[in-house]
Amino acid sequence: MFMLGMISMGSAVVALLFLRFWRISHERLFLWFAAAFLLEAMNRAVFAWQGAGDEAALPYLLARILFFLLIIGGVADKNLGKPAPR
Amino acid sequence: MTSLVYGLCAGAALACAWLLALGARRSRSRMLVWSAVCFALLAAANIVLVLDFLVFPGIALWPVRTGLSLLAVGSLIYGLVMEER
């Protein structure tokens, strides 16, 4: 439970750091990453709050899938969104 | 179903780690090195999760999984806070 809380808080901090980078650079990739880690923070918090029972439950599965889709989406957006300058 | 999802998550995390490692090598960015470490550890956590469900349902592997996830987030925080680029 303690470690889940630390992961949750850590993910929230990572989300805030990415938000800061986004504010400085206006790089959309950071916004994708911030959203992903904010979701991860909430996912872990809810899981701990519910007593850290069954990680196979659908909401946690969906949250985990969405986390990686957001990361992959960010990378895809970065690489396919606009052609990189040569 | 559960193992498939977490297996896919492990694969996605591994792909992220690999891409970040490539990026780190290309740009010599230490921040990206830490990001790659983070996703490699997340991949490991998801692999242990699949093992937990499929191979060792009787053994409580949650300390290993949670510990790996915590190390993953910790390494990313370290990289984002301590490295300039």
Backbone of each chain as nested JSON, in Angstrom:
{
  "chains": [
    {"id": "A", "residues": [
      {"number": 1, "name": "MET", "atoms": {"N": [0.841, -1.204, 0.0], "CA": [0.0, 0.0, 0.0], "C": [0.878, 1.257, 0.0]}},
      {"number": 2, "name": "PHE", "atoms": {"N": [1.888, 1.213, 0.863], "CA": [2.821, 2.337, 0.95], "C": [3.521, 2.561, -0.39]}},
      {"number": 3, "name": "MET", "atoms": {"N": [3.975, 1.452, -0.998], "CA": [4.686, 1.565, -2.281], "C": [3.749, 2.04, -3.386]}},
      {"number": 4, "name": "LEU", "atoms": {"N": [2.497, 1.59, -3.347], "CA": [1.519, 2.051, -4.34], "C": [1.319, 3.557, -4.23]}},
      {"number": 5, "name": "GLY", "atoms": {"N": [1.257, 4.046, -2.986], "CA": [1.133, 5.487, -2.766], "C": [2.325, 6.237, -3.33]}},
      {"number": 6, "name": "MET", "atoms": {"N": [3.519, 5.657, -3.14], "CA": [4.73, 6.303, -3.669], "C": [4.718, 6.323, -5.194]}},
      {"number": 7, "name": "ILE", "atoms": {"N": [4.295, 5.211, -5.804], "CA": [4.216, 5.163, -7.266], "C": [3.22, 6.195, -7.77]}},
      {"number": 8, "name": "SER", "atoms": {"N": [2.082, 6.287, -7.08], "CA": [1.037, 7.229, -7.472], "C": [1.563, 8.667, -7.408]}},
      {"number": 9, "name": "MET", "atoms": {"N": [2.178, 9.01, -6.284], "CA": [2.717, 10.357, -6.111], "C": [3.834, 10.608, -7.131]}},
      {"number": 10, "name": "GLY", "atoms": {"N": [4.686, 9.608, -7.33], "CA": [5.767, 9.746, -8.289], "C": [5.246, 9.997, -9.694]}},
      {"number": 11, "name": "SER", "atoms": {"N": [4.204, 9.253, -10.067], "CA": [3.617, 9.439, -11.398], "C": [3.029, 10.839, -11.538]}},
      {"number": 12, "name": "ALA", "atoms": {"N": [2.406, 11.325, -10.445], "CA": [1.843, 12.679, -10.479], "C": [2.953, 13.713, -10.667]}},
      {"number": 13, "name": "VAL", "atoms": {"N": [4.083, 13.513, -9.986], "CA": [5.224, 14.433, -10.125], "C": [5.757, 14.401, -11.559]}},
      {"number": 14, "name": "VAL", "atoms": {"N": [5.879, 13.189, -12.115], "CA": [6.336, 13.061, -13.501], "C": [5.383, 13.803, -14.441]}},
      {"number": 15, "name": "ALA", "atoms": {"N": [4.072, 13.645, -14.198], "CA": [3.077, 14.342, -15.024], "C": [3.286, 15.858, -14.962]}},
      {"number": 16, "name": "LEU", "atoms": {"N": [3.505, 16.375, -13.754], "CA": [3.703, 17.82, -13.586], "C": [4.986, 18.286, -14.282]}},
      {"number": 17, "name": "LEU", "atoms": {"N": [6.042, 17.484, -14.183], "CA": [7.304, 17.843, -14.846], "C": [7.099, 17.911, -16.364]}},
      {"number": 18, "name": "PHE", "atoms": {"N": [6.381, 16.925, -16.913], "CA": [6.111, 16.93, -18.351], "C": [5.268, 18.144, -18.737]}},
      {"number": 19, "name": "LEU", "atoms": {"N": [4.293, 18.495, -17.86], "CA": [3.476, 19.689, -18.116], "C": [4.353, 20.933, -18.171]}},
      {"number": 20, "name": "ARG", "atoms": {"N": [5.332, 21.004, -17.269], "CA": [6.247, 22.144, -17.25], "C": [7.049, 22.214, -18.543]}},
      {"number": 21, "name": "PHE", "atoms": {"N": [7.552, 21.039, -18.972], "CA": [8.309, 21.0, -20.229], "C": [7.431, 21.452, -21.39]}},
      {"number": 22, "name": "TRP", "atoms": {"N": [6.154, 21.012, -21.347], "CA": [5.253, 21.386, -22.432], "C": [5.047, 22.905, -22.448]}},
      {"number": 23, "name": "ARG", "atoms": {"N": [4.899, 23.49, -21.248], "CA": [4.672, 24.931, -21.158], "C": [5.872, 25.7, -21.696]}},
      {"number": 24, "name": "ILE", "atoms": {"N": [7.064, 25.162, -21.453], "CA": [8.28, 25.841, -21.906], "C": [8.469, 25.68, -23.41]}},
      {"number": 25, "name": "SER", "atoms": {"N": [8.287, 24.441, -23.893], "CA": [8.675, 24.148, -25.278], "C": [7.493, 24.08, -26.25]}},
      {"number": 26, "name": "HIS", "atoms": {"N": [6.257, 24.019, -25.733], "CA": [5.063, 23.829, -26.564], "C": [5.18, 22.585, -27.438]}},
      {"number": 27, "name": "GLU", "atoms": {"N": [5.91, 21.601, -26.945], "CA": [6.069, 20.322, -27.646], "C": [4.928, 19.4, -27.21]}},
      {"number": 28, "name": "ARG", "atoms": {"N": [4.055, 19.036, -28.186], "CA": [2.841, 18.272, -27.848], "C": [3.141, 16.918, -27.212]}},
      {"number": 29, "name": "LEU", "atoms": {"N": [4.29, 16.346, -27.562], "CA": [4.688, 15.039, -27.013], "C": [4.621, 15.038, -25.49]}},
      {"number": 30, "name": "PHE", "atoms": {"N": [5.069, 16.153, -24.877], "CA": [5.079, 16.244, -23.418], "C": [3.665, 16.217, -22.844]}},
      {"number": 31, "name": "LEU", "atoms": {"N": [2.717, 16.787, -23.613], "CA": [1.323, 16.801, -23.171], "C": [0.761, 15.377, -23.152]}},
      {"number": 32, "name": "TRP", "atoms": {"N": [1.079, 14.597, -24.175], "CA": [0.677, 13.181, -24.231], "C": [1.232, 12.432, -23.012]}},
      {"number": 33, "name": "PHE", "atoms": {"N": [2.52, 12.64, -22.747], "CA": [3.179, 11.94, -21.641], "C": [2.585, 12.372, -20.301]}},
      {"number": 34, "name": "ALA", "atoms": {"N": [2.306, 13.687, -20.167], "CA": [1.724, 14.19, -18.919], "C": [0.375, 13.521, -18.674]}},
      {"number": 35, "name": "ALA", "atoms": {"N": [-0.441, 13.428, -19.726], "CA": [-1.757, 12.791, -19.6], "C": [-1.606, 11.33, -19.188]}},
      {"number": 36, "name": "ALA", "atoms": {"N": [-0.644, 10.638, -19.811], "CA": [-0.424, 9.221, -19.506], "C": [-0.055, 9.026, -18.037]}},
      {"number": 37, "name": "PHE", "atoms": {"N": [0.874, 9.839, -17.544], "CA": [1.333, 9.653, -16.161], "C": [0.313, 10.146, -15.138]}},
      {"number": 38, "name": "LEU", "atoms": {"N": [-0.518, 11.122, -15.534], "CA": [-1.605, 11.54, -14.647], "C": [-2.6, 10.388, -14.487]}},
      {"number": 39, "name": "LEU", "atoms": {"N": [-2.907, 9.721, -15.606], "CA": [-3.795, 8.562, -15.574], "C": [-3.205, 7.456, -14.703]}},
      {"number": 40, "name": "GLU", "atoms": {"N": [-1.892, 7.224, -14.866], "CA": [-1.215, 6.185, -14.075], "C": [-1.284, 6.528, -12.584]}},
      {"number": 41, "name": "ALA", "atoms": {"N": [-1.095, 7.815, -12.258], "CA": [-1.178, 8.249, -10.854], "C": [-2.562, 7.946, -10.284]}},
      {"number": 42, "name": "MET", "atoms": {"N": [-3.607, 8.261, -11.076], "CA": [-4.972, 8.032, -10.597], "C": [-5.261, 6.533, -10.491]}},
      {"number": 43, "name": "ASN", "atoms": {"N": [-4.778, 5.778, -11.483], "CA": [-4.978, 4.329, -11.5], "C": [-4.421, 3.682, -10.233]}},
      {"number": 44, "name": "ARG", "atoms": {"N": [-3.171, 4.026, -9.914], "CA": [-2.531, 3.436, -8.722], "C": [-3.223, 3.886, -7.44]}},
      {"number": 45, "name": "ALA", "atoms": {"N": [-3.645, 5.157, -7.42], "CA": [-4.302, 5.674, -6.219], "C": [-5.619, 4.941, -5.976]}},
      {"number": 46, "name": "VAL", "atoms": {"N": [-6.411, 4.783, -7.045], "CA": [-7.698, 4.093, -6.901], "C": [-7.473, 2.64, -6.493]}},
      {"number": 47, "name": "PHE", "atoms": {"N": [-6.478, 1.999, -7.136], "CA": [-6.164, 0.599, -6.819], "C": [-5.81, 0.443, -5.335]}},
      {"number": 48, "name": "ALA", "atoms": {"N": [-4.983, 1.352, -4.827], "CA": [-4.601, 1.299, -3.412], "C": [-5.815, 1.586, -2.526]}},
      {"number": 49, "name": "TRP", "atoms": {"N": [-6.608, 2.594, -2.943], "CA": [-7.777, 3.004, -2.17], "C": [-8.781, 1.858, -2.037]}},
      {"number": 50, "name": "GLN", "atoms": {"N": [-8.867, 1.044, -3.119], "CA": [-9.797, -0.085, -3.115], "C": [-9.239, -1.293, -2.367]}},
      {"number": 51, "name": "GLY", "atoms": {"N": [-8.049, -1.129, -1.79], "CA": [-7.487, -2.214, -0.999], "C": [-6.524, -3.099, -1.764]}},
      {"number": 52, "name": "ALA", "atoms": {"N": [-6.097, -2.639, -2.96], "CA": [-5.111, -3.371, -3.77], "C": [-5.511, -4.836, -3.936]}},
      {"number": 53, "name": "GLY", "atoms": {"N": [-6.756, -5.039, -4.336], "CA": [-7.26, -6.406, -4.448], "C": [-6.81, -7.134, -5.699]}},
      {"number": 54, "name": "ASP", "atoms": {"N": [-7.606, -7.017, -6.747], "CA": [-7.384, -7.82, -7.949], "C": [-6.976, -6.929, -9.109]}},
      {"number": 55, "name": "GLU", "atoms": {"N": [-5.721, -7.08, -9.529], "CA": [-5.218, -6.241, -10.614], "C": [-5.76, -6.683, -11.978]}},
      {"number": 56, "name": "ALA", "atoms": {"N": [-6.47, -7.812, -11.993], "CA": [-7.035, -8.309, -13.243], "C": [-8.404, -7.691, -13.524]}},
      {"number": 57, "name": "ALA", "atoms": {"N": [-8.878, -6.824, -12.623], "CA": [-10.187, -6.208, -12.835], "C": [-10.146, -5.269, -14.034]}},
      {"number": 58, "name": "LEU", "atoms": {"N": [-11.287, -5.198, -14.743], "CA": [-11.34, -4.486, -16.023], "C": [-10.883, -3.027, -15.963]}},
      {"number": 59, "name": "PRO", "atoms": {"N": [-11.313, -2.24, -14.958], "CA": [-10.9, -0.821, -14.965], "C": [-9.377, -0.646, -14.965]}},
      {"number": 60, "name": "TYR", "atoms": {"N": [-8.673, -1.5, -14.207], "CA": [-7.212, -1.378, -14.133], "C": [-6.577, -1.795, -15.459]}},
      {"number": 61, "name": "LEU", "atoms": {"N": [-7.168, -2.829, -16.077], "CA": [-6.671, -3.262, -17.391], "C": [-6.828, -2.137, -18.406]}},
      {"number": 62, "name": "LEU", "atoms": {"N": [-8.03, -1.541, -18.422], "CA": [-8.304, -0.459, -19.379], "C": [-7.366, 0.721, -19.142]}},
      {"number": 63, "name": "ALA", "atoms": {"N": [-7.17, 1.058, -17.852], "CA": [-6.302, 2.201, -17.53], "C": [-4.882, 1.933, -18.008]}},
      {"number": 64, "name": "ARG", "atoms": {"N": [-4.417, 0.684, -17.805], "CA": [-3.052, 0.342, -18.209], "C": [-2.912, 0.381, -19.745]}},
      {"number": 65, "name": "ILE", "atoms": {"N": [-3.941, -0.131, -20.441], "CA": [-3.908, -0.084, -21.905], "C": [-3.868, 1.369, -22.374]}},
      {"number": 66, "name": "LEU", "atoms": {"N": [-4.74, 2.189, -21.768], "CA": [-4.831, 3.594, -22.162], "C": [-3.505, 4.316, -21.9]}},
      {"number": 67, "name": "PHE", "atoms": {"N": [-2.851, 3.974, -20.787], "CA": [-1.547, 4.57, -20.464], "C": [-0.575, 4.369, -21.626]}},
      {"number": 68, "name": "PHE", "atoms": {"N": [-0.464, 3.115, -22.083], "CA": [0.494, 2.839, -23.154], "C": [0.028, 3.379, -24.492]}},
      {"number": 69, "name": "LEU", "atoms": {"N": [-1.306, 3.425, -24.712], "CA": [-1.808, 4.032, -25.948], "C": [-1.457, 5.512, -26.001]}},
      {"number": 70, "name": "LEU", "atoms": {"N": [-1.539, 6.189, -24.839], "CA": [-1.187, 7.614, -24.785], "C": [0.298, 7.815, -25.091]}},
      {"number": 71, "name": "ILE", "atoms": {"N": [1.151, 6.936, -24.526], "CA": [2.593, 7.025, -24.789], "C": [2.862, 6.782, -26.279]}},
      {"number": 72, "name": "ILE", "atoms": {"N": [2.274, 5.692, -26.8], "CA": [2.479, 5.35, -28.217], "C": [1.883, 6.436, -29.105]}},
      {"number": 73, "name": "GLY", "atoms": {"N": [0.697, 6.953, -28.702], "CA": [0.069, 8.034, -29.452], "C": [0.975, 9.254, -29.541]}},
      {"number": 74, "name": "GLY", "atoms": {"N": [1.598, 9.588, -28.421], "CA": [2.513, 10.731, -28.394], "C": [3.685, 10.54, -29.333]}},
      {"number": 75, "name": "VAL", "atoms": {"N": [4.267, 9.333, -29.275], "CA": [5.421, 9.038, -30.129], "C": [4.997, 9.065, -31.605]}},
      {"number": 76, "name": "ALA", "atoms": {"N": [3.826, 8.479, -31.901], "CA": [3.335, 8.454, -33.275], "C": [3.053, 9.874, -33.765]}},
      {"number": 77, "name": "ASP", "atoms": {"N": [2.403, 10.668, -32.891], "CA": [2.08, 12.054, -33.225], "C": [3.356, 12.838, -33.535]}},
      {"number": 78, "name": "LYS", "atoms": {"N": [4.378, 12.583, -32.706], "CA": [5.655, 13.286, -32.871], "C": [6.304, 12.924, -34.208]}},
      {"number": 79, "name": "ASN", "atoms": {"N": [6.227, 11.633, -34.561], "CA": [6.965, 11.167, -35.738], "C": [6.166, 11.263, -37.034]}},
      {"number": 80, "name": "LEU", "atoms": {"N": [4.828, 11.178, -36.925], "CA": [4.007, 11.182, -38.13], "C": [3.272, 12.505, -38.321]}},
      {"number": 81, "name": "GLY", "atoms": {"N": [3.163, 13.275, -37.243], "CA": [2.371, 14.508, -37.28], "C": [2.86, 15.495, -38.314]}},
      {"number": 82, "name": "LYS", "atoms": {"N": [4.155, 15.731, -38.279], "CA": [4.728, 16.626, -39.282], "C": [6.094, 16.071, -39.663]}},
      {"number": 83, "name": "PRO", "atoms": {"N": [6.441, 16.138, -40.93], "CA": [7.723, 15.581, -41.331], "C": [8.872, 16.282, -40.627]}},
      {"number": 84, "name": "ALA", "atoms": {"N": [9.803, 15.495, -40.147], "CA": [10.952, 16.06, -39.444], "C": [11.819, 16.857, -40.408]}},
      {"number": 85, "name": "PRO", "atoms": {"N": [12.315, 18.0, -39.974], "CA": [13.185, 18.782, -40.859], "C": [14.482, 18.035, -41.143]}},
      {"number": 86, "name": "ARG", "atoms": {"N": [14.861, 18.01, -42.383], "CA": [16.087, 17.299, -42.782], "C": [17.294, 18.199, -42.59]}}
    ]},
    {"id": "B", "residues": [
      {"number": 1, "name": "MET", "atoms": {"N": [-6.969, -13.434, -20.974], "CA": [-7.279, -12.03, -21.329], "C": [-6.375, -11.072, -20.543]}},
      {"number": 2, "name": "THR", "atoms": {"N": [-6.359, -11.268, -19.221], "CA": [-5.535, -10.407, -18.369], "C": [-4.063, -10.509, -18.743]}},
      {"number": 3, "name": "SER", "atoms": {"N": [-3.601, -11.76, -18.894], "CA": [-2.191, -11.968, -19.234], "C": [-1.873, -11.382, -20.602]}},
      {"number": 4, "name": "LEU", "atoms": {"N": [-2.83, -11.5, -21.528], "CA": [-2.621, -10.948, -22.875], "C": [-2.437, -9.434, -22.798]}},
      {"number": 5, "name": "VAL", "atoms": {"N": [-3.333, -8.776, -22.038], "CA": [-3.264, -7.318, -21.912], "C": [-1.932, -6.89, -21.292]}},
      {"number": 6, "name": "TYR", "atoms": {"N": [-1.562, -7.539, -20.177], "CA": [-0.322, -7.142, -19.514], "C": [0.901, -7.55, -20.337]}},
      {"number": 7, "name": "GLY", "atoms": {"N": [0.756, -8.633, -21.126], "CA": [1.825, -9.007, -22.06], "C": [2.014, -7.932, -23.113]}},
      {"number": 8, "name": "LEU", "atoms": {"N": [0.877, -7.43, -23.638], "CA": [0.942, -6.339, -24.618], "C": [1.551, -5.089, -23.997]}},
      {"number": 9, "name": "CYS", "atoms": {"N": [1.191, -4.818, -22.737], "CA": [1.77, -3.668, -22.029], "C": [3.29, -3.827, -21.906]}},
      {"number": 10, "name": "ALA", "atoms": {"N": [3.725, -5.052, -21.589], "CA": [5.163, -5.318, -21.497], "C": [5.832, -5.062, -22.842]}},
      {"number": 11, "name": "GLY", "atoms": {"N": [5.19, -5.543, -23.912], "CA": [5.737, -5.334, -25.262], "C": [5.82, -3.848, -25.603]}},
      {"number": 12, "name": "ALA", "atoms": {"N": [4.747, -3.11, -25.259], "CA": [4.725, -1.67, -25.534], "C": [5.834, -0.964, -24.749]}},
      {"number": 13, "name": "ALA", "atoms": {"N": [5.998, -1.362, -23.492], "CA": [7.033, -0.737, -22.658], "C": [8.429, -1.035, -23.209]}},
      {"number": 14, "name": "LEU", "atoms": {"N": [8.616, -2.278, -23.667], "CA": [9.911, -2.651, -24.257], "C": [10.181, -1.831, -25.506]}},
      {"number": 15, "name": "ALA", "atoms": {"N": [9.131, -1.674, -26.34], "CA": [9.289, -0.874, -27.559], "C": [9.668, 0.566, -27.211]}},
      {"number": 16, "name": "CYS", "atoms": {"N": [8.98, 1.125, -26.193], "CA": [9.292, 2.49, -25.743], "C": [10.741, 2.578, -25.282]}},
      {"number": 17, "name": "ALA", "atoms": {"N": [11.158, 1.579, -24.471], "CA": [12.528, 1.587, -23.94], "C": [13.536, 1.56, -25.087]}},
      {"number": 18, "name": "TRP", "atoms": {"N": [13.254, 0.721, -26.083], "CA": [14.166, 0.584, -27.222], "C": [14.252, 1.89, -28.017]}},
      {"number": 19, "name": "LEU", "atoms": {"N": [13.068, 2.486, -28.291], "CA": [13.048, 3.755, -29.032], "C": [13.776, 4.849, -28.26]}},
      {"number": 20, "name": "LEU", "atoms": {"N": [13.537, 4.89, -26.941], "CA": [14.193, 5.907, -26.113], "C": [15.698, 5.69, -26.075]}},
      {"number": 21, "name": "ALA", "atoms": {"N": [16.122, 4.415, -26.029], "CA": [17.556, 4.119, -26.025], "C": [18.194, 4.57, -27.331]}},
      {"number": 22, "name": "LEU", "atoms": {"N": [17.48, 4.321, -28.453], "CA": [17.972, 4.786, -29.757], "C": [18.097, 6.302, -29.762]}},
      {"number": 23, "name": "GLY", "atoms": {"N": [17.031, 6.959, -29.259], "CA": [17.041, 8.416, -29.193], "C": [18.169, 8.936, -28.315]}},
      {"number": 24, "name": "ALA", "atoms": {"N": [18.377, 8.24, -27.189], "CA": [19.436, 8.655, -26.264], "C": [20.804, 8.548, -26.918]}},
      {"number": 25, "name": "ARG", "atoms": {"N": [20.994, 7.461, -27.688], "CA": [22.294, 7.266, -28.325], "C": [22.516, 8.308, -29.424]}},
      {"number": 26, "name": "ARG", "atoms": {"N": [21.424, 8.647, -30.102], "CA": [21.544, 9.596, -31.212], "C": [21.786, 11.013, -30.705]}},
      {"number": 27, "name": "SER", "atoms": {"N": [21.072, 11.381, -29.63], "CA": [21.15, 12.778, -29.182], "C": [22.074, 12.959, -27.986]}},
      {"number": 28, "name": "ARG", "atoms": {"N": [22.642, 11.836, -27.502], "CA": [23.511, 11.879, -26.31], "C": [22.798, 12.525, -25.126]}},
      {"number": 29, "name": "SER", "atoms": {"N": [21.492, 12.279, -25.029], "CA": [20.72, 12.885, -23.947], "C": [20.643, 11.944, -22.752]}},
      {"number": 30, "name": "ARG", "atoms": {"N": [21.129, 12.417, -21.617], "CA": [21.088, 11.581, -20.4], "C": [19.668, 11.462, -19.872]}},
      {"number": 31, "name": "MET", "atoms": {"N": [18.855, 12.493, -20.135], "CA": [17.471, 12.428, -19.716], "C": [16.758, 11.26, -20.406]}},
      {"number": 32, "name": "LEU", "atoms": {"N": [17.077, 11.072, -21.686], "CA": [16.469, 9.969, -22.436], "C": [16.97, 8.617, -21.935]}},
      {"number": 33, "name": "VAL", "atoms": {"N": [18.218, 8.581, -21.465], "CA": [18.737, 7.328, -20.89], "C": [17.878, 6.929, -19.689]}},
      {"number": 34, "name": "TRP", "atoms": {"N": [17.612, 7.885, -18.81], "CA": [16.778, 7.599, -17.635], "C": [15.357, 7.22, -18.043]}},
      {"number": 35, "name": "SER", "atoms": {"N": [14.844, 7.876, -19.092], "CA": [13.506, 7.526, -19.584], "C": [13.49, 6.089, -20.1]}},
      {"number": 36, "name": "ALA", "atoms": {"N": [14.563, 5.707, -20.803], "CA": [14.659, 4.333, -21.313], "C": [14.717, 3.337, -20.161]}},
      {"number": 37, "name": "VAL", "atoms": {"N": [15.485, 3.689, -19.113], "CA": [15.568, 2.829, -17.917], "C": [14.179, 2.666, -17.305]}},
      {"number": 38, "name": "CYS", "atoms": {"N": [13.431, 3.78, -17.231], "CA": [12.081, 3.752, -16.669], "C": [11.205, 2.747, -17.412]}},
      {"number": 39, "name": "PHE", "atoms": {"N": [11.202, 2.824, -18.748], "CA": [10.317, 1.946, -19.513], "C": [10.816, 0.502, -19.527]}},
      {"number": 40, "name": "ALA", "atoms": {"N": [12.126, 0.305, -19.429], "CA": [12.654, -1.064, -19.317], "C": [12.164, -1.692, -18.005]}},
      {"number": 41, "name": "LEU", "atoms": {"N": [12.195, -0.894, -16.928], "CA": [11.721, -1.398, -15.636], "C": [10.207, -1.638, -15.651]}},
      {"number": 42, "name": "LEU", "atoms": {"N": [9.462, -0.754, -16.345], "CA": [8.015, -0.961, -16.471], "C": [7.734, -2.243, -17.244]}},
      {"number": 43, "name": "ALA", "atoms": {"N": [8.546, -2.5, -18.28], "CA": [8.403, -3.742, -19.042], "C": [8.639, -4.942, -18.126]}},
      {"number": 44, "name": "ALA", "atoms": {"N": [9.704, -4.863, -17.319], "CA": [10.017, -5.951, -16.385], "C": [8.864, -6.167, -15.415]}},
      {"number": 45, "name": "ALA", "atoms": {"N": [8.289, -5.065, -14.909], "CA": [7.17, -5.173, -13.965], "C": [5.983, -5.88, -14.612]}},
      {"number": 46, "name": "ASN", "atoms": {"N": [5.724, -5.552, -15.888], "CA": [4.596, -6.179, -16.586], "C": [4.875, -7.642, -16.91]}},
      {"number": 47, "name": "ILE", "atoms": {"N": [6.139, -7.972, -17.191], "CA": [6.496, -9.376, -17.442], "C": [6.295, -10.193, -16.164]}},
      {"number": 48, "name": "VAL", "atoms": {"N": [6.739, -9.634, -15.031], "CA": [6.545, -10.32, -13.741], "C": [5.05, -10.485, -13.454]}},
      {"number": 49, "name": "LEU", "atoms": {"N": [4.264, -9.47, -13.855], "CA": [2.807, -9.529, -13.663], "C": [2.211, -10.712, -14.426]}},
      {"number": 50, "name": "VAL", "atoms": {"N": [2.642, -10.892, -15.684], "CA": [2.164, -12.02, -16.492], "C": [2.583, -13.339, -15.839]}},
      {"number": 51, "name": "LEU", "atoms": {"N": [3.841, -13.414, -15.389], "CA": [4.331, -14.624, -14.699], "C": [3.488, -14.894, -13.457]}},
      {"number": 52, "name": "ASP", "atoms": {"N": [3.141, -13.801, -12.763], "CA": [2.351, -13.903, -11.543], "C": [0.992, -14.556, -11.831]}},
      {"number": 53, "name": "PHE", "atoms": {"N": [0.371, -14.156, -12.943], "CA": [-0.949, -14.694, -13.287], "C": [-0.864, -16.099, -13.866]}},
      {"number": 54, "name": "LEU", "atoms": {"N": [0.162, -16.32, -14.727], "CA": [0.195, -17.56, -15.495], "C": [1.008, -18.666, -14.824]}},
      {"number": 55, "name": "VAL", "atoms": {"N": [2.234, -18.33, -14.397], "CA": [3.188, -19.365, -13.979], "C": [3.167, -19.619, -12.479]}},
      {"number": 56, "name": "PHE", "atoms": {"N": [3.154, -18.526, -11.695], "CA": [3.231, -18.683, -10.231], "C": [2.02, -18.081, -9.533]}},
      {"number": 57, "name": "PRO", "atoms": {"N": [0.817, -18.578, -9.824], "CA": [-0.354, -17.972, -9.172], "C": [-0.334, -18.136, -7.65]}},
      {"number": 58, "name": "GLY", "atoms": {"N": [0.426, -19.108, -7.177], "CA": [0.441, -19.369, -5.737], "C": [1.396, -18.467, -4.968]}},
      {"number": 59, "name": "ILE", "atoms": {"N": [2.36, -17.884, -5.681], "CA": [3.379, -17.079, -4.996], "C": [3.019, -15.599, -5.108]}},
      {"number": 60, "name": "ALA", "atoms": {"N": [3.134, -14.895, -4.002], "CA": [2.83, -13.461, -4.012], "C": [4.022, -12.694, -4.594]}},
      {"number": 61, "name": "LEU", "atoms": {"N": [3.885, -12.28, -5.846], "CA": [4.978, -11.546, -6.489], "C": [4.756, -10.043, -6.462]}},
      {"number": 62, "name": "TRP", "atoms": {"N": [3.704, -9.605, -5.76], "CA": [3.396, -8.171, -5.799], "C": [4.53, -7.283, -5.282]}},
      {"number": 63, "name": "PRO", "atoms": {"N": [5.338, -7.724, -4.288], "CA": [6.428, -6.82, -3.867], "C": [7.43, -6.573, -4.993]}},
      {"number": 64, "name": "VAL", "atoms": {"N": [7.697, -7.613, -5.785], "CA": [8.629, -7.474, -6.909], "C": [8.05, -6.513, -7.948]}},
      {"number": 65, "name": "ARG", "atoms": {"N": [6.773, -6.726, -8.279], "CA": [6.117, -5.889, -9.292], "C": [6.059, -4.433, -8.857]}},
      {"number": 66, "name": "THR", "atoms": {"N": [5.586, -4.225, -7.641], "CA": [5.447, -2.85, -7.149], "C": [6.813, -2.204, -7.001]}},
      {"number": 67, "name": "GLY", "atoms": {"N": [7.787, -2.978, -6.537], "CA": [9.145, -2.447, -6.401], "C": [9.721, -2.014, -7.742]}},
      {"number": 68, "name": "LEU", "atoms": {"N": [9.506, -2.848, -8.772], "CA": [10.007, -2.497, -10.111], "C": [9.327, -1.236, -10.641]}},
      {"number": 69, "name": "SER", "atoms": {"N": [8.002, -1.133, -10.427], "CA": [7.275, 0.065, -10.88], "C": [7.774, 1.31, -10.159]}},
      {"number": 70, "name": "LEU", "atoms": {"N": [8.031, 1.148, -8.867], "CA": [8.512, 2.275, -8.066], "C": [9.893, 2.721, -8.555]}},
      {"number": 71, "name": "LEU", "atoms": {"N": [10.77, 1.749, -8.813], "CA": [12.093, 2.073, -9.358], "C": [11.961, 2.772, -10.706]}},
      {"number": 72, "name": "ALA", "atoms": {"N": [10.992, 2.309, -11.516], "CA": [10.774, 2.901, -12.837], "C": [10.42, 4.382, -12.717]}},
      {"number": 73, "name": "VAL", "atoms": {"N": [9.412, 4.67, -11.893], "CA": [8.987, 6.06, -11.71], "C": [10.113, 6.876, -11.074]}},
      {"number": 74, "name": "GLY", "atoms": {"N": [10.819, 6.252, -10.107], "CA": [11.923, 6.951, -9.446], "C": [13.027, 7.333, -10.417]}},
      {"number": 75, "name": "SER", "atoms": {"N": [13.359, 6.415, -11.32], "CA": [14.426, 6.715, -12.281], "C": [14.006, 7.832, -13.234]}},
      {"number": 76, "name": "LEU", "atoms": {"N": [12.715, 7.841, -13.599], "CA": [12.233, 8.907, -14.493], "C": [12.264, 10.261, -13.778]}},
      {"number": 77, "name": "ILE", "atoms": {"N": [11.823, 10.284, -12.52], "CA": [11.861, 11.536, -11.747], "C": [13.303, 12.024, -11.639]}},
      {"number": 78, "name": "TYR", "atoms": {"N": [14.219, 11.094, -11.324], "CA": [15.628, 11.485, -11.207], "C": [16.11, 12.112, -12.52]}},
      {"number": 79, "name": "GLY", "atoms": {"N": [15.813, 11.453, -13.626], "CA": [16.256, 11.952, -14.932], "C": [15.672, 13.317, -15.26]}},
      {"number": 80, "name": "LEU", "atoms": {"N": [14.366, 13.486, -14.975], "CA": [13.704, 14.743, -15.329], "C": [14.153, 15.882, -14.43]}},
      {"number": 81, "name": "VAL", "atoms": {"N": [14.478, 15.558, -13.172], "CA": [14.85, 16.617, -12.228], "C": [16.334, 16.958, -12.333]}},
      {"number": 82, "name": "MET", "atoms": {"N": [17.179, 15.923, -12.425], "CA": [18.618, 16.149, -12.301], "C": [19.317, 16.449, -13.632]}},
      {"number": 83, "name": "GLU", "atoms": {"N": [18.752, 15.976, -14.732], "CA": [19.433, 16.175, -16.016], "C": [18.883, 17.396, -16.741]}},
      {"number": 84, "name": "GLU", "atoms": {"N": [19.774, 18.05, -17.453], "CA": [19.357, 19.269, -18.161], "C": [18.697, 18.932, -19.499]}},
      {"number": 85, "name": "ARG", "atoms": {"N": [19.207, 17.87, -20.147], "CA": [18.649, 17.516, -21.46], "C": [18.779, 16.021, -21.71]}}
    ]}
  ]
}
